[in-house]
């Protein structure tokens, strides 16, 4: 019954929005008395908090002045999520209601009976109000001690936006943000969200030069390698004199257990560019890191380091790990642009069972193009397996590397039942231009394909093939 009622409410909301033009109305505009009255009824009497919260949000979107008394009554709703939506709706309808809404939001932030997601959202809404949320300062300060890191981070960001930081808050916030980054578990979405918010919060905090030096230097003096990376990264961004500190801290950071520390370290090496040359060996070893973001960052940092990375990367080509070989080859090709060095290795990696390694190799072969012809047989063999892993890159590689020899294999894919396969094959044939002339008849048949985008691509491909590829 509850699910059925929610569906009925959702349907009513959709119809109501269509009837009002789906746009927010100026305050006081006639949005339809029946629509507003129905929402007010939902807000007052429905037993489902989701329905009441949805009604409050809808009334705010409609900016219905006549709903203010009902919304004011909902500020005493038993569910904090309804109170939150009612407070926001009141602000949307009349900015003069901001002071009372701030009191409600600040009460939610410090309400231990509210779930952490709701407390976090309340703090974020206070942040958006900026100095207008000055009456929430006491509750936000108290929330810096909340058990949930998400709430602490959001409260800190709100205090920054309000402009209400006290001297003791600077160190507390900076260490709190660092704690959020240090404790992150990549597989935990809540942890990752808190870490991302912490990065933004730290950046906001350190925009003020008055705070930056003291905060970052306290990080540099820490015995914790992760803290040193954080401090050095921000200091070096503001003052080049700290780049040597960044190099030393990033070297240490590559060896920490904390994944965010390693991610920040490889990002720091990329920022250093050629200045990361003393760590080229460590970065090459990081190509085998357990975390994809670290591996990606190490690859980018080695490319940014330039020619000094050639020797360790060349040695990495001989390592028995296909994933390392593929990334090393990719970096080498971007630095040197020599197909003769990397194509044999990439061709070998194509026979690996490591999906990530194969995809890395395929993506590099797309860049190499016709100079990678020795890899064509294995590329076509992978194509015949019809596996979905990095399919678009594989089809593109066959087209770029094989040219005329790849056309029959691509034509065969034009009748594949999967729409993404047909689209990829059509795009690859289009890139080949007149060299794909024998594909014109099957491409013409796709002009009647059930998928609109496939029909469009087929038409474009026929134009390119028939017009000399222009």
N, C-alpha and C positions, 0 to 999 in steps of 0.2 A: 504493500500500500504506500509506504514511504517513497519507494522508487517511482511508483506511478504518479504520485503527487508531484515529485520533482520534475518529471517529464512534462506534466501538465503545466507547471509553472514556467518551465523553459520554453514551451510552445507559446504560452501567453506573452512572455518577454519578447520572443522573436517577432510575434505579430505586432506587439505594441511598438517596437523599435521601427518596424517597417512603416507603421502608421504615422510615426512622428518623423520620418525621413532619416532615421538612423543617426541623426546628428544631435549634438548637445544644443539645447535651446538657451537663448539669453534668459537671465533671471526674470521671472514674471511672465514669460511667454505662455501662451495657451497650448499646453501639450495634451489636452484632452482630460476632462474631469474624470471620466470613467477609468482611464488608464491609471491615473494617480491614485484614485480611490481604491482601486484593486490592489495596488502595491502597498498602500497604507494598511489595508486589511491583512495582507500577508505579513507585514511587519509586526502588527499588533497581536495577531492570534495564532499564527501557524506554530505548530509544535516543533518543527524541524529548524534547527539553528541555521542550516545552510539556506533554507528558503527565506528566513528573516534577514540574514546577511545579504542575500542576493537582492531582496526587495529594497533594503537600505541603499545599496550600491546603485540600483536602477534609479531611485528617486534622486540621488545625487547627480547622476548623469543627465537626468531630465531637468535638473535645477528647478524643481517644483517648490515654490515658496510655501504653498499650503501644506507641505509635508513637514515643515519645521516642528510643529508641536508633537507630531508622532515620533519624529527622530529624536527630539529632546527626551521623550518618554523612554525611548530605547537605550538611552545612555545608562539606564538602570537594569538593562537586560541581564539575565543570569549568565549569559555566555559572553566572554570577553571579545570573541570574534565578531559578534553582532554589535557590541558597543563600539569596536574599532571602526566598522563600516559606517555606523550611524554618525560617529564623530567626523569622519572624512566627508560624508555626504553633507553635513551641516556647513563645513568649510566651503564645499563646492557651490552650495546654494547662496551662502552669504558669508563673506569674509569677516564680517563683524562677529561671527560665531567662533572665530579662531581661538580666543582665550579659553572658552569652556571646553572646546575640542582638545586643546593642548593638555588641560587637566586630566581629561579622560585617557588620552594616549599615554601620558606620563604615569598614570595609575596602572595601566596595562603593562607598561615596561617593568614596573617593580612588583607586579602581581605574580607571586610564586605559583599560584594555582593555574595561571595561563600557560599554555605550552610554549616551548622555546621559539617555535616558528612565529607565533603570534607576537611574543615579546620582541623578537627581532624586527618584525615588520613595523610594530609601533615605534621603535627607535628609529628605523629608517624614515618613517613618515615625519617624525620630529626633525630629523636631519634636513629633509626637504623644506621644512618651514623656516629653517635658519634662525636668525635672531628673533623671529616671531614666536619661537618656542622657549623663550628665556625662562618661563615659569616651570619648565621641566628639568631645570639644571640639577636640582637636588636628587630627583629620582634617577637621572642619568648617571650622576656620580655614584650613587649607590649601586647601580647596575654594572659598574666596572668591576664589581666583586661577584657578579652572577656566576653560578656554577657552569653555565653553558658558554663556551667560547664565542659562539655566534652572537649571543646577546651582548657580551662584553665588547666585541669588535664593533657592533652596530652602535652601541651607546657611546663609545669613544669617537666614532666618526660624527655622531650627532653633536657632541660637545665641541668638536673642531668647527663644525658648520655654524653653530650658535655663537662661537667666539668666546666660550666660557672656560677655557683651560686655565687651571691654576698651576703654579710652578711645579708642584709635586706630580701633577698629571702627566707632564711631558715624559718623564722617565717611566712612569707606570704604563702609559699608552704604548710607548715604543717597545718595551719589553713584552707587553701583552700581544702586540702584533707579531713580534718575533716568535712568541710562544705558539701562536696560531699557525705560523708557517712551519715551525719546528715539529709540531705534533701531528702534522697532516698524514693521513693514510690515503694514498691515491685511489684506492677502491671504494672509499667512503665518500659519497657525494656531499654529505653535510660537512665533512672535513675540508673537502676541496672548495666548497662555497665559502667557508670561513677563511680559508687561506687566500682566496682571490680578494675577498673583502679586506683582509688584513693588508695585502699588498697595496691596495688603493688607499687604505687608511694611512699607512706608513708614508706613502707618497704625499698625501695631503698634509700630514704632519710636518714633513721635511721640506715643504715648499717655502716655509718661513725660515730664512737664514738664521734667525735668532735661535731656533731650536736645533737646526741641522748639525752644527759642529759638535755641540755637547752630546747629543743623542748618538751620533755615529761614532764619535771617539770613545764613548762608553762601550759601544759594541766592539770596536777594534781592540779594546783592552780586555775583552772577555777571554776566558780560556776555552770558550766554545767556538769551534771552527765555523759553525753555521752563522753564529752571531757576527763573527768577523767578516764573513762574506757579505752579509746584509749591510753592515756599516760601511765597508769599503766600496761597495757598489754605488751607494747613494753619494758618498763623499766624492768619489772619482767622477761622477756625473756632473758635479758642481765645480770641481777644482782638479785640473790635470795633475797637480802636484801629488795627488793621492793615488795615481795610477800604479806606482810600485806596490803600494799597500794592497791594491785590488789584485794584482798578479799573485802576490804571496798568499792572500786569503783564498783566492779562487783555487790555487793549487791544493791547499789544505781541504777546501770544501769538496773537491772531487772525491775525497776519500771518506766522507761522512756517511753514516747509515741513512740519515734523513734525506728523503728524495728531493724535497724542495731545496735543500742545501746544494745538492748536486745540479739541479736544474738552474739555480741562480748562478752557480759557478760556471757552467758552460755558456750561459748568457753573458756573463762577465768577460769570458775569454773572447767571445764574438765582438763585444764592445771594444776590446783592446786591439783587435785586428792584428797587425804584424807584431804588436807588443806582446802577443801571446806566444811568440816563437819559442821562448824558453820552456814552455809547457807542451810543445807539440807531441812529445812522446806520451805524456799523461793523457792528452786529448785523444790520441789514437787508441790507447787502451780503453778509453771511455766508449768507444764504438761498440764494445761488448757489454755495456751496462745493462742491468736487468730492466730498466725503465725506458720505454720508447722516447719520451721527451728528452731524456739525457742523451740518448743515441743521436736523435735528430739535432740537438743543440751542439753536440760535439762535432758532427759532420759540418754544420754551418760554421762553427768556430775555426775548424781546420781550413776551410775554403777562405775565410776571412784572413787567416794568418798568411796565406799565399805560399810562395815558393819554399819557404823554410819547412813546410810540412811535407814536401815531396818525399824526402828520404824515409821518414817513419811510415808514411802511407804506402810507399812501395814495398816496404818490409811486411806491412799488414796484408798485402795481396797474397802473401805466401802462407798466411795463417790458415788452419784447417776449418775455421768457422765461416760458413757461407755468408752469414749476416754481416760479419766484419769485412769480408772480401768485397761484398757488394757496396757497402758504404765507403770503403776506402777507394774503390774504383770510381764511384760517383764523385767523391771529393777530388781525386786526381784529375778526372776529366774536366771538371769545372776549373781547376787551376791551370792545367797544361793544354787541354783540348787535343790530346794525342790518342786517337782511336787504337793505334797499334799496341799501346800499353794496356789498355783496359778491356778491349773487346774479348780477348781470349778468356780472361777471368770472368767477365759477365756471362759469356756463353757457358762456361762451366757451372756457374751458379744457377743457371736456368734448369739444370738437372737436379737441383737440390729439392728436398721435401719441405724446406723451410719457406712457407708462404711469404713471410715478410722479406726474406732475402731475395726471392724470385721477383717480387714486386719492385724492390729497389733496383734490381738489375734491369727489369723491363723499362722502368721510368728513365733510367740512364740511356738505354738503347734508343728510346724515342728521341733523345737529344742528339745521339751520335748519328742516327739516320743511315743513309746508304752505305757508309763506311763500315757498317757492322754486318755485312752480308753473311759472314760465316755463322752468325747466330740465327739466321732465318729458319733452317730446318727445325731447330728446337722451338722457336717461336711458333711455327706452324703446328708443331706437335702439341704444344700447350693449347693452341687454338682449337684443335680437334677434340680436346678433352672437355670442352664446353664448361669449364669451371668459372664460377662467378668472381673469384678473388681478383681484384684490380683488372677487371675485364676491359674497361675502356682504354686503359694504358696498353694492354696487350694488343688489342685490335689496332690501335694507333701505331704501335711499334712494328707490327707486321706490315702495315701500309707504308710506313716511313723507311723501313729497312729493305723490304723486299721489292718494292715498286712493281714492275710487270709480273714478276714471278709470284707475287702474293695475291694477284687478282682472283685466280680460281678459288683459293681458300676463303677469300672475303665474300665472293659471290655466293658460295655455299651457305654462308651465314645469313643471307638476305631472307631466307625462308624459315629461320629459327623462330619458334613460337614465343620466345621472350622478346618483348619490345625493346629492352635496353640493348640486347645483342644486335637486333636489326638496325637500331639507330647508330650504334658504334661502327658497324660495318659500312653503312651508307656514308658516314662522315669520313672514314678512312679512304673509301673509294673517291670521294669528292676531292680530298687532298691530292690524290694522284693525278687528277686531271685527265688529259687525253690518253695517258698510259692505261687507263681503266676502260677503254672503249668497248671491250667485249662485255662489260657489265651493263651496257645501256638497256638491253631488253629486260633483264630482271629488275633493274632499277625502275623502268617504266611501269612494271607491274605493281611496284610499291606505291605508285600514285593513287592506287585504290586501297591502300592499307587501312585497316580499321583505326590505327593510331594517327591522329592529326599531325603530330610533330614528325612522325616518320614520313608522312606524305610530303610535308614541307621540305624535309632534308633530301628526299629523293628528287624533288624538283630542282633544288639547288645543285645537287650533284650532277644531274643531267645537263644543266646549264654550264657548269664548269668543265665537264668532260667534252661537251660539244663546242665550247668556245676557246679551246686551247688552254684551259686552266686559269683564265683570267677572272 
